[in-house]
Amino acid sequence: SNPSIAELPADKFNAYLKEEGLRATPASKSPVKDAFQRCAKTLIQSGPGGADRALGFPLELVAEKNPYSLARGADLPVQLTYQGKPLAGALVVAFNKLNPDEKQSVRSDAQGRAKFRVDANGVWLIKAVHILPAGADWSSYWASLTFERKAAQ
């Protein structure tokens, strides 16, 4: 999406930092301005095969295996990049819409990689947020990757 500006009281901004696992200095004054941009991707499979690829989003999650062809019990590796380069140390979270309270959370490794067990059917969301100091106080990017696993027909 195009950047949007959010103004939050310092306490709500600090709660957001904590919830998203962001390593930024907590705010001490209100309001806090954050210019945020969504970088959303949905994988849809039509026919056999296929693979995800980088689309050039500022913050991007790329599935390194096809989630539609994963065997039960296999992990889905993803890579998180910022400006086309691996982003290390970011909190990456995955969950199934059917069980949103059962989140899997890991920090991306030095190559921006994380792995998740996505063996349940349903709509999956993998997400990450990256925040930087900017003219509006902060500039944040919200990456998401969604797909739906279905039972074998």
C-alpha positions as CSV (number, residue, x, y, z in Angstrom):
1,S,0.0,0.0,0.0
2,N,1.0,3.6,-0.1
3,P,2.3,5.0,3.2
4,S,-0.3,6.1,5.7
5,I,0.3,8.1,8.9
6,A,-0.9,6.8,12.3
7,E,-0.8,8.9,15.4
8,L,-0.7,6.9,18.7
9,P,-0.4,7.9,22.3
10,A,3.0,6.9,23.7
11,D,1.6,4.0,25.8
12,K,-0.2,2.4,22.8
13,F,2.8,2.9,20.6
14,N,5.0,1.2,23.2
15,A,2.5,-1.7,23.5
16,Y,2.7,-2.1,19.7
17,L,6.5,-2.3,19.9
18,K,6.2,-5.0,22.5
19,E,3.5,-7.0,20.7
20,E,5.4,-7.0,17.4
21,G,8.7,-7.7,19.0
22,L,10.2,-4.5,17.6
23,R,13.6,-3.4,18.9
24,A,13.0,0.3,19.0
25,T,13.3,2.9,21.7
26,P,10.0,3.3,23.5
27,A,8.3,6.6,23.1
28,S,8.2,9.1,26.0
29,K,6.0,11.8,24.4
30,S,2.6,11.7,22.7
31,P,1.5,11.6,20.0
32,V,3.9,9.3,18.2
33,K,3.7,9.5,14.4
34,D,4.3,6.3,12.4
35,A,4.3,6.3,8.5
36,F,3.4,2.7,7.9
37,Q,3.2,0.7,4.6
38,R,1.7,-2.7,4.1
39,C,3.5,-5.2,1.9
40,A,0.9,-8.0,1.5
41,K,1.2,-11.1,-0.7
42,T,-1.2,-14.0,-1.1
43,L,-0.2,-17.3,-2.8
44,I,-2.8,-19.0,-5.0
45,Q,-2.1,-22.2,-6.8
46,S,-3.8,-22.9,-10.1
47,G,-2.6,-26.2,-11.6
48,P,0.5,-28.2,-10.6
49,G,3.8,-26.8,-9.4
50,G,4.6,-23.1,-9.0
51,A,6.8,-21.2,-6.7
52,D,6.8,-17.9,-4.8
53,R,9.3,-15.2,-5.8
54,A,10.4,-11.8,-4.7
55,L,8.1,-9.0,-6.0
56,G,10.3,-6.1,-4.9
57,F,8.3,-4.9,-1.8
58,P,10.3,-2.8,0.7
59,L,9.7,-5.6,3.3
60,E,8.9,-9.0,1.9
61,L,8.3,-12.6,2.9
62,V,9.1,-15.2,0.3
63,A,8.1,-18.8,0.7
64,E,11.1,-20.9,-0.2
65,K,9.0,-24.0,-0.7
66,N,5.5,-24.3,-2.2
67,P,3.1,-24.5,0.8
68,Y,0.6,-26.3,-1.4
69,S,2.9,-29.2,-2.1
70,L,4.4,-29.6,1.4
71,A,4.1,-33.0,3.0
72,R,2.3,-33.2,6.3
73,G,4.7,-32.5,9.1
74,A,7.2,-30.7,6.8
75,D,8.3,-27.2,7.7
76,L,7.8,-24.2,5.4
77,P,11.0,-22.1,5.1
78,V,10.5,-18.4,4.4
79,Q,12.9,-15.5,3.9
80,L,12.3,-12.0,5.1
81,T,14.1,-9.2,3.2
82,Y,14.2,-5.4,3.6
83,Q,15.1,-3.4,0.5
84,G,16.0,-6.8,-1.2
85,K,18.5,-7.8,1.5
86,P,18.0,-10.5,4.2
87,L,16.7,-9.0,7.4
88,A,18.1,-10.7,10.5
89,G,16.7,-10.6,14.0
90,A,13.1,-9.7,13.0
91,L,10.2,-11.4,14.8
92,V,8.3,-13.5,12.3
93,V,4.9,-15.0,13.3
94,A,2.8,-17.6,11.7
95,F,-0.7,-18.8,12.6
96,N,-3.8,-20.5,11.2
97,K,-7.0,-18.5,11.0
98,L,-8.8,-21.5,12.6
99,N,-6.6,-21.3,15.7
100,P,-5.3,-17.7,15.9
101,D,-4.2,-18.0,19.5
102,E,-1.7,-20.8,18.5
103,K,1.0,-18.6,17.1
104,Q,4.4,-19.8,16.1
105,S,7.0,-17.0,16.6
106,V,10.7,-17.0,15.7
107,R,13.4,-14.4,15.0
108,S,14.8,-14.5,11.5
109,D,18.4,-15.8,11.3
110,A,21.4,-14.0,9.7
111,Q,20.0,-14.8,6.2
112,G,16.6,-13.6,7.1
113,R,15.2,-17.1,7.2
114,A,12.5,-18.6,9.5
115,K,10.7,-22.0,9.4
116,F,7.2,-22.9,10.4
117,R,5.1,-26.1,10.8
118,V,2.0,-25.4,8.6
119,D,0.5,-28.9,8.5
120,A,-3.1,-27.9,9.5
121,N,-5.7,-27.1,6.9
122,G,-7.1,-23.6,6.7
123,V,-5.9,-20.1,5.9
124,W,-2.4,-19.3,7.1
125,L,-0.9,-15.9,7.8
126,I,2.9,-15.3,8.2
127,K,3.8,-11.8,9.2
128,A,6.6,-9.5,10.2
129,V,7.1,-5.8,11.0
130,H,10.2,-3.6,10.6
131,I,10.4,-0.1,12.0
132,L,13.0,2.7,11.5
133,P,13.4,6.2,12.8
134,A,12.0,8.7,10.2
135,G,10.9,12.2,9.7
136,A,7.4,11.3,10.9
137,D,9.0,9.9,14.1
138,W,8.9,6.4,12.7
139,S,8.5,4.5,9.4
140,S,7.3,0.9,9.6
141,Y,6.7,-1.8,7.1
142,W,4.3,-4.7,7.6
143,A,4.9,-7.8,5.5
144,S,2.4,-10.6,5.2
145,L,2.2,-13.8,3.3
146,T,-1.1,-15.8,3.2
147,F,-2.2,-19.1,1.6
148,E,-4.8,-21.7,2.3
149,R,-4.1,-25.4,2.8
150,K,-7.0,-27.7,2.0
151,A,-7.6,-31.4,2.7
152,A,-6.6,-33.7,-0.1
153,Q,-9.5,-34.3,-2.5
